[in-house]
Amino acid sequence: MILSIESSCDDSAIAITEIATNRLLFHKKISQEIEHSIYGGVVPELAARLHAEALPKILQECEPYFDKLKAVAVTSSPGLAVTLIEGVTLAKAVSVGLNIPIIGVNHLIGHIYSLFIEKETTFPLTVLLVSGGHTQVMEVKSLSEIETVAKSMDDSFGESFDKVAKMMGLGYPGGPAIQNLAKEGNRKRYDFTVPLLRTPKFAFSYSGLKNAVRLAVEEANKTDYKDIAASFEHIATKHLTHKLKKYFAQYPPKNFAIVGGASANLYLRSQIEALLKPYGARLFLSELQYCSDNAAMIGRVAVDMYKAKMFSSLEELNVVAKSNL
């Protein structure tokens, strides 16, 4: 079995995954949403302190599995440096204490593997990653063959939802709040401009849309917020589908996936599903409980890394706050 640890942002999580079967035998996550909500976003130092309290408590529940562990895996990049350190430090202690190898996992690959928790992998795969920190499209041929073909030039898809929610005083996290409010709104009331609409470049940008929403919020009454939320969600999603449609014209999809915390957005899922229909492409989605950061996805990556003998050195395994694929 492999014990995996996730602490890249504001979720403390540990999982146990069986190597031979990919079975998830244990998974526990302690969210910090309540503690950070009063600040309207994640406070790194507070997150690190909460990880230091939560992770050892979860680890105690894993003791019955200790004698069957073959490795310990941990998210080492990308993420908040002060929170990544908490997970890596604990993983190193487990590695030394149980005399087992350690595996450093890239968080973005973890999100790709959230599709395969308790399943076999399906490659090749075109992946749209949408989260609070990233918006990018990747062509994934295997664990070690991943090419990023497009990414955001500024704000990410998920980050824009958080910031718009903060403008309206909806609290943190913003994604679910905007989604719920948008259900009651008119998606066509506010004619926000689709970002990069006439730019042939395959890339994403949300700073301009975010600013347009800010101006609308400043002039609106609270009764208008549901229409602003709906219009924003519509245009933010249309930006993705517009760019993907152009990409698909050159590279028709066969297997397509949406991963990352913002992939839980139901409107986004429905629009991507409609976009893929003419191509007969298969859509892969993570279970909603595994869209956000979790240790189960880190453990699933680690199973394949263990089989490929992709181990890390205790001395060389350090956190990397920013890294791309």
C-alpha positions, -999 to 999 in steps of 0.1 A, spaced: 0 0 0 10 36 -4 3 64 20 -3 98 3 -3 133 18 -19 165 3 -13 200 17 -8 222 -13 -33 248 -2 -61 247 24 -71 210 25 -53 186 48 -57 151 34 -42 116 37 -51 85 18 -41 48 17 -41 32 -18 -36 -5 -26 -9 -9 -52 -21 -41 -69 -58 -31 -73 -58 8 -71 -84 4 -43 -88 34 -20 -87 19 14 -86 51 35 -92 87 27 -98 116 51 -97 153 43 -101 182 68 -111 214 50 -102 249 62 -129 268 44 -146 281 76 -113 295 90 -104 313 58 -139 324 48 -138 355 71 -108 367 51 -123 362 17 -95 338 6 -67 316 18 -42 331 43 -10 310 38 3 313 74 -30 303 89 -33 274 64 2 261 74 -7 262 111 -39 243 105 -21 217 85 4 213 113 -25 205 136 -46 183 113 -21 161 94 -6 143 124 -42 136 137 -52 120 104 -19 101 103 -27 85 137 -58 69 121 -36 53 95 -14 33 120 -32 0 113 -18 1 77 18 10 86 32 -26 84 19 -29 48 32 4 34 56 2 5 61 39 1 49 74 12 38 100 -14 34 137 -10 25 167 -30 57 187 -35 47 212 -62 30 235 -71 12 252 -43 17 275 -13 53 270 -1 44 272 36 17 246 33 36 223 10 64 222 36 40 208 62 31 178 41 67 172 28 81 173 64 55 148 76 62 125 46 99 126 52 93 116 89 71 87 78 98 76 52 125 76 78 104 62 106 91 32 86 122 29 63 102 32 31 109 52 -1 93 86 -7 76 98 -39 72 135 -47 41 142 -67 32 171 -89 -2 184 -79 -13 191 -115 -7 154 -124 -26 145 -93 -57 163 -108 -53 144 -140 -52 111 -120 -84 121 -101 -101 106 -131 -86 72 -123 -92 68 -86 -99 31 -82 -97 27 -120 -71 19 -147 -57 49 -166 -70 58 -201 -45 75 -223 -41 94 -246 -63 122 -232 -69 159 -239 -73 175 -205 -87 209 -195 -75 218 -160 -95 245 -143 -88 254 -107 -81 284 -84 -45 285 -96 -45 271 -131 -63 271 -164 -46 250 -190 -51 225 -217 -28 195 -218 -22 166 -242 -15 136 -220 0 105 -236 12 89 -204 24 97 -169 57 109 -183 45 124 -216 24 155 -208 25 186 -231 8 219 -221 -7 235 -253 -25 265 -237 -27 283 -204 -40 315 -188 -21 346 -193 -33 361 -160 -61 350 -137 -74 314 -137 -109 303 -143 -114 293 -106 -96 324 -93 -120 346 -113 -150 330 -96 -134 336 -62 -127 372 -69 -162 379 -84 -178 363 -53 -156 385 -31 -169 416 -50 -204 406 -41 -196 397 -5 -205 360 -11 -176 346 9 -150 319 2 -149 296 -17 -165 316 -45 -171 288 -71 -201 272 -53 -215 306 -43 -215 319 -79 -229 287 -92 -258 287 -68 -266 324 -73 -264 320 -111 -291 293 -112 -317 321 -104 -303 346 -128 -306 357 -165 -274 347 -183 -281 372 -211 -288 403 -191 -252 415 -189 -234 415 -223 -199 410 -210 -173 406 -237 -158 372 -243 -121 374 -236 -97 371 -266 -126 366 -289 -108 378 -320 -73 367 -311 -62 335 -329 -38 327 -301 -48 296 -281 -47 310 -246 -70 322 -218 -74 354 -199 -99 364 -172 -85 398 -159 -106 418 -184 -138 400 -177 -132 403 -139 -128 441 -143 -160 443 -164 -179 424 -136 -164 447 -110 -178 478 -128 -212 461 -131 -213 452 -94 -204 488 -84 -234 501 -103 -259 473 -94 -283 467 -65 -280 434 -47 -312 423 -65 -291 424 -97 -264 401 -83 -280 369 -95 -280 382 -131 -244 393 -128 -234 359 -115 -253 341 -143 -239 364 -170 -204 361 -156 -206 323 -154 -219 321 -190 -191 343 -205 -164 327 -184 -174 293 -197 -180 306 -233 -144 318 -233 -132 282 -227 -156 266 -252 -148 292 -279 -110 285 -276 -115 248 -274 -137 248 -305 -109 264 -325 -84 239 -312 -107 210 -320 -109 222 -356 -73 213 -360 -71 185 -334 -105 167 -331 -108 151 -296 -113 115 -289 -109 114 -252 -114 146 -233 -114 154 -196 -121 183 -173 -102 182 -140 -95 206 -111 -116 222 -84 -136 243 -108 -144 212 -129 -172 207 -103 -191 236 -120 -222 220 -135 -228 246 -161 -192 242 -174 -198 204 -175 -229 208 -195 -214 232 -220 -183 210 -226 -205 180 -231 -225 198 -258 -192 210 -274 -180 174 -277 -211 159 -292 -204 166 -329 -170 148 -325 -184 117 -308 -157 122 -281 -158 105 -248 -159 129 -218 -141 120 -186 -151 136 -153 -139 132 -118 -164 123 -91 -175 156 -75 -158 146 -42 -124 143 -60 -125 175 -80 -110 197 -53 -76 190 -37 -74 155 -21 -49 128 -12 -67 100 -31 -56 115 -64 -20 119 -51 -20 82 -41 -33 71 -75 -4 89 -92 20 74 -67 9 39 -76 20 43 -112 51 62 -101 59 33 -77 56 7 -104 79 29 -126 104 32 -97 101 70 -98 113 76 -63 126 108 -47 157 114 -26 150 126 10 178 151 6 167 165 -28 129 165 -23 120 201 -17 88 221 -23 84 241 -55 57 268 -52 53 274 -89 57 247 -115 41 238 -148 36 208 -170 
